[in-house]
């Protein structure tokens, strides 16, 4: 399996750039996240059932046959057309299962069972609607007998945050909920120099075996910068799409061309130089 540890010097550097950029600028990456835009479209139509639909879909957002962006766009289109008649948790479950059967068929029976189980956990439904994000985090973990740090559990909480934000609710994002670690996050963590690995390749698959250490990296960055891990995720995930470019200067030019209406060139360069620290 190899060995992995946190590079504390690089963690401090990452925390410094996040602090310099500031939380408000970091949050801009959420606003341009295609998944957030998809959830906003759902919120405009589905209103009060948005949060439940989004959480349930996030719980089965794995082993997809399309990109995450494409999957959430399909979810948005489908649910927006069918959610008008939803009047209960069970009718929301029915609509979502119809969507899953059409767009998310890998391990289908397992995914349908997971949705059914979550809907029948009263604590989950109450937490989604009325309680802080930490309550939903704990209730989902208990209901599904899952590690609270597992990717789909934490991702579901992040998507709940997006749903509440899209509905105009003020949401406190707690520091203790870790970042959802996927292939993009793993690669950026490694390329930033904050994750030291020995005895393994730097492929997505190999790096994901060290998800605990990756979570630790960003939890440390969060505590030092004052920006919670869930708020850092959209920024890291955004830059993850450039992880295979192999040239820091190419990443800078591409990223700045997309971000120039939101960030100065100096700000984008600061992010690229630190998130792609190991890239020539």
C-alpha positions as CSV (number, residue, x, y, z in Angstrom):
1,X,0.0,0.0,0.0
2,X,2.9,2.3,0.5
3,X,3.4,5.1,2.9
4,X,1.8,8.6,3.1
5,X,2.3,11.6,5.4
6,X,1.4,15.2,5.6
7,X,4.0,17.8,4.5
8,X,3.4,20.4,7.2
9,X,5.5,23.1,5.4
10,X,3.3,22.9,2.3
11,X,0.1,22.8,4.5
12,X,1.2,26.1,6.0
13,X,1.8,27.6,2.6
14,X,-1.6,26.4,1.4
15,X,-3.3,27.9,4.5
16,X,-1.5,31.2,3.8
17,X,-2.7,31.5,0.3
18,X,-6.3,30.7,1.4
19,X,-6.0,33.4,4.1
20,X,-4.7,35.9,1.6
21,X,-7.4,35.1,-0.9
22,X,-10.1,35.3,1.8
23,X,-13.2,33.2,2.4
24,X,-15.4,35.3,0.2
25,X,-13.2,34.8,-2.8
26,X,-12.9,31.0,-2.0
27,X,-16.8,30.9,-2.0
28,X,-16.9,32.1,-5.6
29,X,-15.7,28.7,-6.7
30,X,-19.0,27.3,-5.3
31,X,-21.0,29.7,-7.4
32,X,-19.4,28.5,-10.6
33,X,-19.5,24.8,-9.7
34,X,-21.7,23.1,-12.3
35,X,-23.2,20.9,-9.5
36,X,-24.3,24.0,-7.6
37,X,-25.8,25.5,-10.8
38,X,-27.7,22.2,-11.3
39,X,-29.0,22.4,-7.7
40,X,-30.1,26.0,-8.2
41,X,-32.2,24.9,-11.1
42,X,-33.9,22.3,-8.9
43,X,-34.4,24.8,-6.1
44,X,-36.3,27.1,-8.5
45,X,-38.9,24.5,-9.2
46,X,-38.9,21.9,-6.4
47,X,-38.7,24.4,-3.5
48,X,-39.1,22.6,-0.1
49,X,-38.3,19.1,-1.4
50,X,-35.0,20.2,-3.0
51,X,-32.9,19.4,0.0
52,X,-34.2,15.9,0.4
53,X,-33.9,15.1,-3.3
54,X,-30.4,16.4,-3.5
55,X,-29.2,14.5,-0.4
56,X,-30.7,11.2,-1.6
57,X,-29.1,11.6,-5.1
58,X,-25.7,12.5,-3.5
59,X,-25.8,9.2,-1.5
60,X,-25.8,7.2,-4.8
61,X,-23.5,9.4,-6.8
62,X,-20.8,6.8,-7.4
63,X,-19.9,4.4,-10.1
64,X,-21.4,6.8,-12.6
65,X,-21.3,6.2,-16.4
66,X,-20.9,9.9,-17.1
67,X,-19.0,12.8,-15.5
68,X,-20.2,14.2,-12.3
69,X,-21.1,17.5,-14.1
70,X,-23.2,15.6,-16.7
71,X,-24.9,13.5,-14.0
72,X,-26.0,16.4,-11.9
73,X,-27.2,18.3,-15.0
74,X,-29.3,15.2,-15.9
75,X,-30.6,15.1,-12.3
76,X,-31.6,18.8,-12.5
77,X,-33.4,18.4,-15.9
78,X,-35.2,15.2,-14.8
79,X,-36.3,16.3,-11.3
80,X,-37.3,19.8,-12.4
81,X,-39.8,18.2,-14.8
82,X,-41.2,15.7,-12.3
83,X,-41.1,17.3,-8.9
84,X,-44.3,19.4,-9.1
85,X,-46.4,16.5,-7.8
86,X,-44.2,15.7,-4.8
87,X,-46.1,15.9,-1.6
88,X,-44.3,13.5,0.7
89,X,-40.9,11.8,1.4
90,X,-42.3,8.7,-0.3
91,X,-43.2,10.5,-3.5
92,X,-39.8,12.2,-3.6
93,X,-38.3,8.7,-3.2
94,X,-40.3,7.4,-6.1
95,X,-39.2,10.3,-8.4
96,X,-35.6,9.8,-7.5
97,X,-35.7,6.1,-8.0
98,X,-37.1,6.6,-11.5
99,X,-34.2,8.9,-12.2
100,X,-31.7,6.5,-10.9
101,X,-33.1,3.6,-12.9
102,X,-32.7,5.7,-16.1
103,X,-29.3,7.4,-15.4
104,X,-27.4,5.5,-12.7
105,X,-27.8,1.8,-13.3
106,X,-24.4,0.5,-12.1
107,X,-25.0,-1.4,-8.8
108,X,-28.7,-0.4,-9.2
109,X,-30.3,-2.6,-6.6
110,X,-27.7,-1.5,-4.0
111,X,-28.4,2.2,-4.8
112,X,-32.2,1.8,-4.7
113,X,-31.9,0.1,-1.4
114,X,-29.7,2.9,0.0
115,X,-32.3,5.5,-1.0
116,X,-35.1,3.5,0.6
117,X,-33.1,3.1,3.8
118,X,-32.3,6.8,4.1
119,X,-35.9,7.8,3.5
120,X,-37.1,5.6,6.3
121,X,-34.7,7.0,8.8
122,X,-36.8,9.7,10.6
123,X,-33.7,11.3,12.1
124,X,-32.2,11.8,8.6
125,X,-35.3,13.5,7.3
126,X,-35.7,15.7,10.4
127,X,-32.0,16.8,10.2
128,X,-32.2,17.6,6.5
129,X,-35.1,19.9,7.0
130,X,-34.5,21.6,10.3
131,X,-31.1,21.0,11.8
132,X,-27.5,22.0,11.4
133,X,-25.3,20.2,8.8
134,X,-23.5,18.3,11.6
135,X,-26.8,16.6,12.6
136,X,-27.4,15.4,9.0
137,X,-23.8,14.2,8.8
138,X,-24.2,12.1,12.0
139,X,-27.7,10.8,11.2
140,X,-26.7,9.6,7.7
141,X,-23.7,7.8,9.1
142,X,-25.9,6.1,11.7
143,X,-28.7,5.3,9.4
144,X,-26.5,3.7,6.7
145,X,-23.9,2.2,9.1
146,X,-21.2,4.1,7.2
147,X,-18.0,5.8,8.2
148,X,-18.8,9.5,8.7
149,X,-15.7,10.4,6.7
150,X,-16.6,8.2,3.7
151,X,-16.9,10.1,0.5
152,X,-20.6,9.7,-0.2
153,X,-21.7,10.6,3.3
154,X,-19.6,13.8,3.3
155,X,-20.5,14.6,-0.3
156,X,-24.2,14.3,0.6
157,X,-23.7,16.9,3.4
158,X,-21.9,19.2,1.0
159,X,-24.8,18.9,-1.5
160,X,-27.2,19.6,1.3
161,X,-25.3,22.8,2.0
162,X,-25.5,23.7,-1.7
163,X,-29.3,23.0,-1.6
164,X,-29.9,25.2,1.4
165,X,-27.7,27.9,-0.1
166,X,-29.6,27.7,-3.4
167,X,-32.9,28.1,-1.4
168,X,-31.5,31.3,0.2
169,X,-31.0,29.9,3.7
170,X,-28.1,31.0,5.8
171,X,-26.0,27.9,6.6
172,X,-23.2,27.6,9.0
173,X,-20.5,25.3,7.6
174,X,-18.8,23.5,10.5
175,X,-15.1,23.0,10.7
176,X,-15.3,19.4,11.8
177,X,-16.9,18.0,8.6
178,X,-14.0,16.8,6.4
179,X,-13.6,17.3,2.6
180,X,-15.1,14.6,0.3
181,X,-12.1,12.9,-1.2
182,X,-12.4,11.9,-4.9
183,X,-9.8,11.4,-7.6
184,X,-9.6,15.1,-8.4
185,X,-9.0,16.1,-4.8
186,X,-6.5,13.4,-4.3
187,X,-4.4,14.5,-7.3
188,X,-4.4,18.2,-6.4
189,X,-3.4,17.3,-2.8
190,X,-0.5,15.3,-4.2
191,X,0.5,17.9,-6.8
192,X,0.4,20.7,-4.1
193,X,3.2,18.9,-2.3
194,X,1.1,18.6,0.9
195,X,0.9,14.8,0.6
196,X,4.1,12.9,0.7
197,X,3.7,9.3,-0.7
198,X,6.4,6.6,-0.9
199,X,6.3,3.2,-2.4
200,X,3.2,3.8,-4.7
201,X,2.5,5.5,-8.0
202,X,0.8,8.9,-8.0
203,X,-2.3,7.6,-9.8
204,X,-5.8,8.5,-8.7
205,X,-6.4,4.9,-7.6
206,X,-3.2,4.7,-5.5
207,X,-3.6,8.1,-3.9
208,X,-7.2,7.3,-2.9
209,X,-5.9,4.6,-0.6
210,X,-4.6,7.4,1.5
211,X,-7.9,9.3,1.8
212,X,-7.5,9.7,5.6
213,X,-4.2,11.5,5.1
214,X,-5.7,13.7,2.3
215,X,-8.6,14.6,4.6
216,X,-6.1,15.4,7.3
217,X,-4.2,17.8,4.9
218,X,-7.3,19.9,4.2
219,X,-8.6,19.8,7.8
220,X,-5.2,21.3,8.8
221,X,-5.4,23.9,6.0
222,X,-8.9,24.7,7.1
223,X,-8.0,25.2,10.8
224,X,-5.0,27.4,9.9
225,X,-6.9,29.6,7.4
226,X,-10.3,29.7,9.1
227,X,-12.1,28.4,5.9
228,X,-13.9,25.1,6.6
229,X,-13.0,22.0,4.5
230,X,-16.4,21.9,2.7
231,X,-15.9,25.5,1.6
232,X,-12.4,24.6,0.2
233,X,-13.7,21.7,-1.8
234,X,-15.1,23.6,-4.8
235,X,-11.9,25.4,-5.3
236,X,-9.8,22.2,-5.1
237,X,-12.2,20.3,-7.3
238,X,-12.2,23.1,-9.9
239,X,-8.5,23.0,-10.3
240,X,-8.5,19.2,-10.3
241,X,-9.7,19.3,-13.9
242,X,-6.2,20.5,-14.9
243,X,-4.4,17.8,-13.0
244,X,-3.3,16.0,-16.1
245,X,-2.0,19.0,-18.1
246,X,1.6,18.5,-17.0
247,X,2.6,22.2,-17.3
248,X,2.0,24.9,-14.6
249,X,2.1,27.6,-17.2
250,X,-0.6,25.9,-19.3
251,X,-2.7,25.5,-16.2
252,X,-2.3,29.2,-15.4
253,X,-3.3,30.4,-18.9
254,X,-6.3,28.1,-19.1
255,X,-7.5,28.8,-15.6
256,X,-7.1,32.6,-15.9
257,X,-9.0,32.6,-19.2
258,X,-11.9,31.1,-17.4
259,X,-11.6,33.0,-14.1
260,X,-10.6,36.5,-15.2
261,X,-14.0,38.0,-14.5
262,X,-13.7,36.9,-10.9
263,X,-10.0,36.9,-10.0
264,X,-6.9,38.9,-10.8
265,X,-4.1,37.2,-12.7
266,X,-2.0,37.5,-9.5
267,X,-4.6,35.6,-7.5
268,X,-4.9,32.8,-10.1
269,X,-1.2,32.5,-10.4
270,X,-0.9,32.3,-6.6
271,X,-3.4,29.4,-6.6
272,X,-1.8,27.6,-9.5
273,X,1.7,27.9,-8.2
274,X,0.7,26.4,-4.9
275,X,-1.9,23.8,-6.0
276,X,0.4,22.6,-8.7
277,X,3.7,23.0,-6.7
278,X,5.2,19.7,-8.1
279,X,4.3,20.4,-11.7
280,X,7.1,21.9,-13.8
